[in-house]
Amino acid sequence: MGREQRARVSAELSRDRAALVDRIVAEVYAEVPAYRGLHGSQLAEVRAIAGWLVARSLELWADGCVRLPPEDLERLREIGRARAADGRSIGAVVRAHRVGSAAAVRLVSEQAGDRVTATDVFALSELWLTSLDQISEHLAAGHAEAARHLDADVERARRAFLDDLLIGRQASLGAIRDRARTLGLAPPDPGVLVVADPGPGEEHPPRGGAVSAAMDLVEAVGRPDALATTRSGRAVLLVPAGAAARAAGVLEDRPWRACVLEPRALTDMSAAYRLADGAVETAPPHAFGGGPLGEADACVLALLNGGPTTPETVRRTVLGPLLADGRAHLLETLRAYFRAGAATTAADALHVHPQTLRYRLRRVRELTGHDPHRPWPRFVLETACAIAR
């Protein structure tokens, strides 16, 4: 087959490139586990790279070339750098290209087998095999360059890793683990997210503002595996579940607006950040009188301000311990207290001794962490009671 005939076949295959790319990408997902967790923009990027390589290979095959040109090799190095930055292991990336190349040769042979000779198929295979060697080399080189750059500033890389979790740039567990492995991190999973605003009047020598607050909190919590960053003038920490009480205790001694959430998976950190940051932003000053806000406080505030929660989530988060079997009397006592406004009046309504009612309210405080006698905790409990079944 001459150059013109190869060009015609190449143009025909290019017109149906989308279907060809779909099949190639499907094989990559089936064969390379690290690629199964990709989504959204990551999927679009994989498809774009596969489409580019298919188009370039067909063009070079039509021209009788057996190697990728320098400009394509530089693009591959850039792809390798990007994969290091987003945490995909070089082994998975190279394997994906190897699987994709084998699939492409087979699919081209299937679709154009009646119009190409054995010599043409051999030429395409030779191009892809040679290219695969170039692809592997330049992907690995770019990946290594980016990895060295990341290693040169470990603290910056740790902050960038947490930043990406907070904005949802890496939402799949596989991508998170790959990047953590590349950076040599062992992020807590489940972890506790802490958002703290030191306020404009706080002084933190020798550093200032949120950066100092983040470093101070990490030092005070005493967990070297904690991750910290700053966003919108606030310190954000990710600490192990076992360090949550310590973080809350440290914040009780500081006049900061802060929120400490319950432990959750790394894949949920973007939603957690929106919840905690929204709570710190919208809570009234008296809400912080007893230390940092917790999960229940944040959920109530999110419900009031159109944030990421639902009435059922608020009910379960605030009143969860009171919804268990055998504790219905505590929930009813709490409701009676809110209706009556005084313990003695509520006791009369329930036909119990006032001391019994006060004991039940103490149990409510112990179980929920919210004291119905104090203004803000009472508001949280009363809001949840208002929507509870």
Residue pairs with C-beta under 8 A, 6 or more apart in sequence:
1 9
1 115
1 116
1 117
1 119
1 120
3 62
3 63
3 64
5 115
6 61
6 62
6 116
6 120
7 62
9 62
9 112
9 115
9 116
10 58
10 59
10 61
10 62
12 112
13 20
13 58
13 108
13 111
13 112
14 55
14 58
16 111
17 51
17 54
17 55
18 51
20 54
20 104
20 107
20 108
20 111
21 47
21 50
21 51
21 54
23 103
23 107
24 50
24 54
24 100
24 103
24 104
24 107
25 46
25 47
25 50
25 100
27 99
27 100
27 103
28 35
28 46
28 50
28 96
28 99
28 100
28 103
29 35
29 36
31 95
31 99
32 92
32 95
32 96
32 99
33 92
33 174
34 88
34 89
34 92
34 96
34 174
34 175
34 178
35 46
35 92
35 96
36 174
37 172
37 173
37 174
37 175
38 46
38 172
38 175
39 171
39 172
42 86
42 175
46 96
49 79
50 100
52 75
53 97
53 100
53 101
53 104
53 135
54 104
56 68
56 72
57 104
57 124
57 127
57 128
57 131
58 108
60 66
60 68
60 127
61 120
61 123
61 124
61 127
64 123
65 127
66 123
66 126
66 127
66 130
67 127
67 130
67 131
67 134
68 76
68 131
68 134
68 135
73 134
73 138
74 138
76 134
76 135
76 138
76 139
76 142
77 138
77 139
77 141
77 142
77 145
78 142
79 93
79 139
79 142
80 90
80 93
80 138
80 139
80 140
80 141
80 142
80 143
80 144
80 145
80 146
81 142
81 143
81 145
81 146
82 142
82 146
83 90
83 93
83 139
83 142
83 143
83 146
84 90
84 142
84 143
84 144
84 145
84 146
84 147
84 150
84 182
85 146
85 150
86 169
86 170
86 175
86 179
87 170
87 175
87 176
87 177
87 178
87 179
87 180
87 181
87 182
87 183
88 175
88 178
88 179
89 178
89 181
89 182
90 139
90 140
90 143
90 144
92 178
93 139
93 143
94 135
94 136
94 139
94 140
97 132
97 135
97 136
97 139
98 132
98 136
101 128
101 129
101 131
101 132
101 135
104 128
105 121
105 124
105 125
105 128
108 124
109 116
109 121
109 124
113 121
116 124
147 182
150 157
150 182
150 183
151 157
154 183
154 184
157 183
158 183
158 185
158 227
158 228
159 227
159 228
159 229
161 179
161 180
161 183
161 185
161 187
161 227
162 227
162 228
162 229
162 236
162 238
163 169
163 229
163 231
164 170
164 179
165 176
165 187
165 238
165 266
165 269
165 270
166 229
166 231
166 236
166 269
166 270
166 273
167 270
167 273
168 270
170 176
170 179
171 267
171 270
172 267
173 265
173 266
173 267
176 187
176 266
176 267
180 186
180 187
185 227
186 225
187 225
187 227
187 238
187 266
188 225
188 226
188 238
188 239
188 240
188 241
189 265
189 266
190 241
190 263
190 264
190 265
190 266
191 238
191 239
191 240
191 241
191 263
191 264
191 266
191 269
192 238
192 239
192 240
192 241
192 243
192 244
192 247
192 260
192 261
192 262
192 263
193 236
193 237
193 238
193 260
193 261
193 264
193 269
193 272
193 273
193 276
194 217
194 235
194 236
194 237
194 238
194 239
194 247
194 251
194 258
194 259
194 260
194 261
194 276
194 292
195 234
195 235
195 236
195 258
195 259
195 273
195 276
195 277
195 279
195 280
196 213
196 217
196 234
196 235
196 236
196 237
196 251
196 254
196 256
196 257
196 258
196 259
196 280
196 292
197 210
197 233
197 234
197 235
197 256
197 257
197 258
197 280
198 204
198 209
198 210
198 212
198 213
198 235
198 254
198 256
199 255
199 256
199 257
202 209
202 213
202 256
204 212
204 213
204 216
205 212
207 215
209 230
209 233
210 230
210 231
210 233
210 234
210 235
211 230
211 235
213 230
213 234
213 235
213 256
214 228
214 229
214 230
214 235
214 236
214 237
215 228
217 228
217 235
217 237
217 247
217 250
217 251
218 226
218 228
218 237
220 250
221 237
221 239
221 243
221 246
221 247
221 250
222 243
222 246
223 239
223 240
223 243
223 246
225 240
226 237
226 238
226 239
226 240
226 243
227 237
227 238
228 235
228 236
228 237
228 238
229 236
230 236
231 273
231 277
232 277
234 277
234 280
236 273
236 277
237 247
238 269
239 246
239 247
241 263
244 260
244 262
244 263
247 260
248 260
248 291
248 292
248 294
251 258
251 260
251 291
251 292
252 290
252 291
252 292
256 288
256 292
257 280
257 283
257 288
258 280
258 288
258 292
258 293
259 276
259 277
259 279
259 280
259 292
259 293
259 294
259 297
259 298
260 276
260 292
260 293
260 294
261 272
261 275
261 276
261 294
261 295
261 298
262 294
262 295
264 272
271 308
274 307
274 308
275 298
275 299
275 302
275 307
275 308
275 309
276 298
278 298
278 301
278 302
278 305
278 307
278 308
279 293
279 297
279 298
279 301
279 302
280 293
282 301
282 304
282 305
283 293
283 297
283 301
284 376
286 375
286 376
287 293
287 297
287 376
289 374
289 376
290 374
290 376
290 377
293 301
294 369
295 317
296 314
296 317
296 318
296 368
296 369
296 370
296 380
296 384
297 376
297 380
299 309
299 313
299 314
299 317
299 318
300 314
300 318
300 379
300 380
300 383
300 384
301 307
302 308
302 309
303 309
303 310
303 311
303 314
303 383
304 383
311 387
314 383
314 384
314 387
315 323
315 384
315 387
315 388
315 389
316 323
317 384
318 368
318 370
318 380
318 381
318 383
318 384
319 331
319 368
319 381
319 384
319 385
319 388
320 368
321 327
321 367
321 368
322 330
322 331
322 334
322 364
322 367
322 368
323 331
323 388
327 367
329 360
330 360
330 363
330 364
330 367
331 385
331 388
332 350
333 346
333 350
333 357
333 360
333 361
333 364
334 360
334 361
334 364
334 372
334 381
334 385
335 385
336 346
336 349
336 350
336 357
337 343
337 346
337 357
337 361
337 372
338 372
338 378
338 381
338 382
338 385
339 346
339 349
340 346
340 349
343 354
343 357
343 358
343 361
344 354
346 357
347 353
347 354
347 356
347 357
350 357
361 372
361 373
364 370
364 372
364 381
365 371
365 372
365 377
368 381
370 377
370 378
370 380
370 381
371 377
371 378
372 378
372 381
